[in-house]
Amino acid sequence: MEYNDPELTEKNWCPEEVIFSISDPRTSEGYLIRYAGIEKIDGIEMCNLCSEISNENGTMQIDYLFDNSGDYFRFRIVDDEGNVQMFL
C-alpha cells in the first residue's frame, strides 16, 4: 500500500501524482487513485482525479473531473480499451 498527501495550493491545484495505491501480488488485483492532470472540457480547465480498478478481467477507470473553483464537475467511466462508458 502506498499513500501520498500532496500539498494543494492555488497554483498547484491539480498535481500529477499518485495519492493512494494498493495491490495484491498474488492475484494482480489493484486499486489506484491519482491526479491525472488537467483536461479542457467544454472550454473549462478541469482536474482529473482518476481511480483505477484492475483485476483478471481488465481495468476500469473512474474519473472525477472538477474545475479550480469547484463550480463545475464531471464524472466519467472508461473501460480497459479506452471507451467512455458513462459521462455525467
Backbone as CSV, one residue per row, in Angstrom:
resi,resn,N_x,N_y,N_z,CA_x,CA_y,CA_z,C_x,C_y,C_z
1,MET,0.844,-1.171,0.000,0.000,0.000,0.000,0.884,1.227,0.000
2,GLU,0.481,2.221,-0.753,1.205,3.490,-0.836,0.207,4.609,-0.630
3,TYR,0.583,5.617,0.155,-0.282,6.777,0.362,0.564,8.029,0.301
4,ASN,0.060,9.037,-0.413,0.759,10.305,-0.553,-0.275,11.408,-0.395
5,ASP,0.021,12.392,0.410,-0.899,13.508,0.624,-0.271,14.772,0.034
6,PRO,-0.547,15.048,-1.258,0.094,16.204,-1.885,-0.434,17.520,-1.315
7,GLU,0.442,18.506,-1.268,0.035,19.826,-0.809,-0.614,20.563,-1.976
8,LEU,-1.896,20.839,-1.831,-2.624,21.552,-2.870,-2.608,23.038,-2.564
9,THR,-2.266,23.828,-3.573,-2.240,25.280,-3.432,-3.028,25.883,-4.590
10,GLU,-3.226,27.171,-4.555,-3.928,27.848,-5.649,-3.192,27.635,-6.970
11,LYS,-1.883,27.645,-6.916,-1.081,27.475,-8.128,-0.955,26.002,-8.529
12,ASN,-0.904,25.115,-7.560,-0.719,23.676,-7.787,-1.984,22.935,-7.329
13,TRP,-3.115,23.256,-7.950,-4.394,22.705,-7.511,-4.680,21.337,-8.128
14,CYS,-3.844,20.912,-9.079,-4.036,19.608,-9.716,-2.679,18.968,-10.021
15,PRO,-1.964,18.521,-8.985,-0.643,17.932,-9.220,-0.782,16.558,-9.870
16,GLU,0.099,16.239,-10.795,0.065,14.924,-11.442,0.875,13.948,-10.590
17,GLU,0.171,13.200,-9.743,0.850,12.225,-8.901,-0.146,11.238,-8.302
18,VAL,0.375,10.122,-7.843,-0.429,9.086,-7.207,-0.709,9.496,-5.764
19,ILE,-1.956,9.335,-5.345,-2.334,9.617,-3.963,-2.371,8.332,-3.154
20,PHE,-3.015,7.291,-3.707,-3.220,6.052,-2.976,-3.114,4.880,-3.933
21,SER,-2.451,3.825,-3.505,-2.308,2.633,-4.332,-2.253,1.410,-3.420
22,ILE,-3.010,0.396,-3.791,-2.971,-0.870,-3.058,-3.070,-1.996,-4.077
23,SER,-2.314,-3.056,-3.870,-2.359,-4.179,-4.806,-2.103,-5.485,-4.068
24,ASP,-2.582,-6.553,-4.677,-2.371,-7.894,-4.152,-1.496,-8.641,-5.154
25,PRO,-0.225,-8.871,-4.851,0.673,-9.523,-5.808,0.277,-10.959,-6.133
26,ARG,-0.513,-11.589,-5.281,-0.951,-12.959,-5.543,-2.016,-13.032,-6.627
27,THR,-2.860,-11.981,-6.708,-3.986,-12.009,-7.652,-3.879,-10.964,-8.754
28,SER,-2.921,-10.064,-8.675,-2.754,-8.947,-9.611,-3.927,-7.965,-9.561
29,GLU,-4.709,-8.005,-8.485,-5.778,-7.034,-8.315,-5.205,-5.774,-7.694
30,GLY,-5.777,-4.639,-8.070,-5.264,-3.400,-7.520,-6.260,-2.271,-7.595
31,TYR,-5.991,-1.245,-6.820,-6.804,-0.035,-6.794,-5.844,1.134,-6.673
32,LEU,-6.084,2.165,-7.484,-5.186,3.306,-7.553,-6.013,4.575,-7.646
33,ILE,-5.613,5.603,-6.916,-6.200,6.937,-7.064,-5.047,7.876,-7.386
34,ARG,-5.223,8.664,-8.443,-4.155,9.584,-8.822,-4.721,10.837,-9.465
35,TYR,-3.982,11.917,-9.333,-4.268,13.115,-10.108,-3.671,12.876,-11.487
36,ALA,-4.512,12.868,-12.513,-4.056,12.543,-13.859,-3.779,13.790,-14.698
37,GLY,-3.918,14.971,-14.124,-3.620,16.202,-14.844,-4.875,16.967,-15.226
38,ILE,-4.656,18.059,-15.908,-5.747,18.953,-16.295,-6.205,18.642,-17.711
39,GLU,-7.519,18.568,-17.888,-8.143,18.395,-19.203,-9.046,19.589,-19.453
40,LYS,-9.172,19.970,-20.700,-10.100,21.041,-21.045,-11.371,20.388,-21.577
41,ILE,-12.499,20.631,-20.895,-13.797,20.081,-21.272,-14.778,21.237,-21.392
42,ASP,-15.390,21.354,-22.560,-16.328,22.459,-22.831,-15.688,23.813,-22.542
43,GLY,-14.389,23.933,-22.830,-13.672,25.195,-22.644,-13.250,25.483,-21.217
44,ILE,-13.477,24.552,-20.300,-13.148,24.748,-18.888,-12.008,23.808,-18.506
45,GLU,-10.966,24.350,-17.879,-9.874,23.516,-17.399,-10.344,22.754,-16.168
46,MET,-10.236,21.410,-16.249,-10.710,20.564,-15.166,-9.619,19.580,-14.757
47,CYS,-9.480,19.386,-13.456,-8.526,18.433,-12.904,-9.160,17.050,-12.937
48,ASN,-8.394,16.047,-13.366,-8.876,14.676,-13.416,-8.324,13.910,-12.222
49,LEU,-9.199,13.603,-11.270,-8.864,12.736,-10.156,-9.350,11.353,-10.548
50,CYS,-8.418,10.473,-10.857,-8.695,9.202,-11.515,-8.556,8.039,-10.542
51,SER,-9.549,7.155,-10.554,-9.474,5.893,-9.808,-9.383,4.767,-10.820
52,GLU,-8.511,3.821,-10.590,-8.373,2.674,-11.478,-8.520,1.395,-10.665
53,ILE,-9.376,0.514,-11.145,-9.589,-0.785,-10.524,-9.142,-1.830,-11.532
54,SER,-8.219,-2.700,-11.130,-7.729,-3.715,-12.060,-7.845,-5.096,-11.431
55,ASN,-8.169,-6.061,-12.290,-8.214,-7.462,-11.881,-8.009,-8.324,-13.121
56,GLU,-8.273,-9.619,-13.013,-8.030,-10.526,-14.145,-8.911,-10.213,-15.346
57,ASN,-9.966,-9.451,-15.162,-10.866,-9.090,-16.269,-10.470,-7.807,-16.982
58,GLY,-9.471,-7.105,-16.493,-9.037,-5.858,-17.121,-9.036,-4.714,-16.123
59,THR,-9.111,-3.515,-16.661,-9.051,-2.304,-15.848,-10.249,-1.417,-16.144
60,MET,-10.823,-0.854,-15.102,-11.877,0.130,-15.251,-11.380,1.418,-14.620
61,GLN,-11.617,2.522,-15.290,-11.167,3.818,-14.812,-12.383,4.672,-14.506
62,ILE,-12.386,5.277,-13.338,-13.457,6.174,-12.929,-12.821,7.540,-12.685
63,ASP,-13.247,8.534,-13.466,-12.675,9.872,-13.379,-13.663,10.825,-12.724
64,TYR,-13.165,11.599,-11.783,-13.924,12.712,-11.228,-13.191,13.964,-11.675
65,LEU,-13.832,14.772,-12.504,-13.216,15.969,-13.059,-13.861,17.195,-12.423
66,PHE,-13.040,18.165,-12.028,-13.564,19.363,-11.379,-12.693,20.560,-11.740
67,ASP,-13.301,21.749,-11.736,-12.529,22.956,-12.018,-11.953,23.506,-10.715
68,ASN,-11.090,24.507,-10.836,-10.386,25.058,-9.684,-11.341,25.714,-8.694
69,SER,-12.441,26.277,-9.170,-13.382,26.949,-8.266,-14.323,25.976,-7.567
70,GLY,-14.467,24.765,-8.132,-15.411,23.799,-7.578,-16.827,23.988,-8.098
71,ASP,-17.003,24.928,-9.032,-18.330,25.193,-9.582,-18.756,24.159,-10.618
72,TYR,-17.782,23.547,-11.287,-18.089,22.604,-12.363,-17.442,21.260,-12.062
73,PHE,-18.155,20.194,-12.364,-17.591,18.859,-12.209,-18.223,17.917,-13.215
74,ARG,-17.524,16.848,-13.504,-17.991,15.788,-14.396,-17.574,14.457,-13.783
75,PHE,-18.253,13.414,-14.209,-17.979,12.055,-13.762,-17.917,11.193,-15.012
76,ARG,-16.864,10.370,-15.144,-16.686,9.585,-16.365,-16.175,8.189,-15.999
77,ILE,-16.714,7.168,-16.668,-16.233,5.798,-16.513,-15.689,5.335,-17.859
78,VAL,-14.458,4.801,-17.844,-13.764,4.378,-19.054,-13.371,2.911,-18.903
79,ASP,-13.614,2.092,-19.942,-13.232,0.679,-19.856,-11.757,0.500,-20.201
80,ASP,-11.283,-0.751,-20.156,-9.850,-1.020,-20.355,-9.380,-0.793,-21.782
81,GLU,-10.312,-0.579,-22.721,-9.946,-0.268,-24.102,-10.005,1.226,-24.393
82,GLY,-10.287,2.042,-23.357,-10.331,3.476,-23.528,-11.672,4.018,-23.971
83,ASN,-12.702,3.173,-24.002,-14.027,3.603,-24.414,-14.777,4.202,-23.214
84,VAL,-15.366,5.378,-23.422,-16.145,6.005,-22.364,-17.467,5.269,-22.243
85,GLN,-17.738,4.751,-21.059,-18.965,4.004,-20.804,-20.075,4.891,-20.239
86,MET,-19.681,5.938,-19.495,-20.653,6.867,-18.918,-19.981,8.218,-18.758
87,PHE,-20.723,9.284,-18.994,-20.200,10.640,-18.826,-21.343,11.497,-18.309
88,LEU,-21.211,11.991,-17.105,-22.251,12.830,-16.496,-21.717,14.214,-16.261
